[in-house]
Amino acid sequence: MPKLSSTLTIRPNGSVTLPKEWRDQYPTRHFIAELTPDGLLIKPILKTEYYEQADGSFGLRFPYGMDMEEFEQEIEKSLKKPSKRASHG
């Protein structure tokens, strides 16, 4: 079983290296860091997903890349998807 915690160091260029035994558990090289009330949460990006942020930004995450046809389909889906922010008026 891999270690559940590890001390990480931020290099002068801002990069942080995750321990190899952690990276090897996931079939991706892409991770997302989120600031939570408990601190920083680092999660692997394992599937293509649409997201929206409270500041109004939005986008797609795709950890393995995608061909143009799949990209087009995801854009079409995201344009049809109702926003999580309900408009009141």
C-alpha positions as a printed NumPy array, in Angstrom:
array([[  0.   ,   0.   ,   0.   ],
       [  1.409,   3.437,  -0.911],
       [  2.179,   6.029,   1.73 ],
       [ -0.872,   8.145,   2.55 ],
       [  1.083,  11.343,   3.146],
       [  4.341,  12.831,   1.991],
       [  6.147,  16.133,   2.386],
       [  6.301,  17.964,  -0.947],
       [  8.63 ,  20.848,  -1.772],
       [  7.876,  23.725,  -4.131],
       [ 10.861,  24.402,  -6.374],
       [ 11.914,  27.972,  -7.267],
       [ 10.051,  27.666, -10.61 ],
       [  6.816,  26.743,  -8.752],
       [  6.782,  23.045,  -9.654],
       [  5.978,  20.247,  -7.207],
       [  6.713,  16.58 ,  -7.864],
       [  4.232,  13.964,  -6.677],
       [  5.833,  10.76 ,  -5.366],
       [  6.241,   8.141,  -8.108],
       [  4.224,   5.557,  -6.178],
       [  1.276,   7.986,  -6.192],
       [  1.639,   8.883,  -9.886],
       [  1.857,   5.218, -10.846],
       [ -1.614,   4.568,  -9.388],
       [ -3.341,   6.634, -12.083],
       [ -3.292,   6.227, -15.88 ],
       [ -2.794,   9.965, -16.443],
       [ -0.152,  12.659, -16.295],
       [ -2.756,  15.36 , -15.595],
       [ -3.893,  16.38 , -12.133],
       [ -5.976,  19.27 , -10.865],
       [ -5.292,  21.203,  -7.686],
       [ -8.26 ,  22.74 ,  -5.891],
       [ -8.239,  25.05 ,  -2.913],
       [-10.713,  23.703,  -0.351],
       [-11.656,  24.824,   3.177],
       [ -9.339,  22.047,   4.432],
       [ -6.391,  23.081,   2.237],
       [ -5.056,  22.036,  -1.133],
       [ -6.606,  18.974,  -2.795],
       [ -4.78 ,  17.326,  -5.716],
       [ -6.849,  14.934,  -7.86 ],
       [ -6.066,  12.993, -11.032],
       [ -8.014,  13.966, -14.14 ],
       [ -9.223,  10.613, -15.443],
       [-12.12 ,  11.508, -17.713],
       [-13.189,  14.286, -20.006],
       [-15.355,  16.719, -18.095],
       [-17.07 ,  20.063, -18.48 ],
       [-16.667,  22.486, -15.573],
       [-17.889,  25.901, -14.437],
       [-16.309,  28.107, -11.783],
       [-18.018,  30.587,  -9.473],
       [-16.171,  33.426, -11.237],
       [-17.984,  32.59 , -14.495],
       [-15.111,  30.761, -16.176],
       [-15.777,  27.368, -17.73 ],
       [-14.111,  24.82 , -19.942],
       [-13.268,  21.222, -20.689],
       [-10.658,  18.995, -19.115],
       [ -9.438,  16.067, -21.16 ],
       [ -6.526,  14.089, -19.735],
       [ -5.674,  11.992, -22.785],
       [ -6.173,  14.584, -25.495],
       [ -8.926,  14.174, -28.065],
       [ -9.424,  14.234, -31.769],
       [-11.228,  17.142, -33.381],
       [-14.524,  15.245, -33.795],
       [-14.688,  14.39 , -30.093],
       [-13.768,  17.988, -29.217],
       [-16.59 ,  19.26 , -31.414],
       [-19.073,  16.859, -29.736],
       [-18.003,  18.029, -26.273],
       [-18.41 ,  21.678, -27.263],
       [-21.894,  20.931, -28.633],
       [-22.827,  19.137, -25.379],
       [-21.528,  22.005, -23.252],
       [-23.521,  24.563, -25.254],
       [-26.728,  22.565, -24.694],
       [-26.047,  21.932, -20.999],
       [-27.934,  24.322, -18.698],
       [-25.695,  26.521, -16.606],
       [-25.364,  25.684, -12.914],
       [-25.881,  29.37 , -12.242],
       [-29.612,  29.968, -12.509],
       [-30.597,  33.329, -13.899],
       [-33.097,  35.233, -11.833],
       [-35.095,  37.89 , -13.449]])
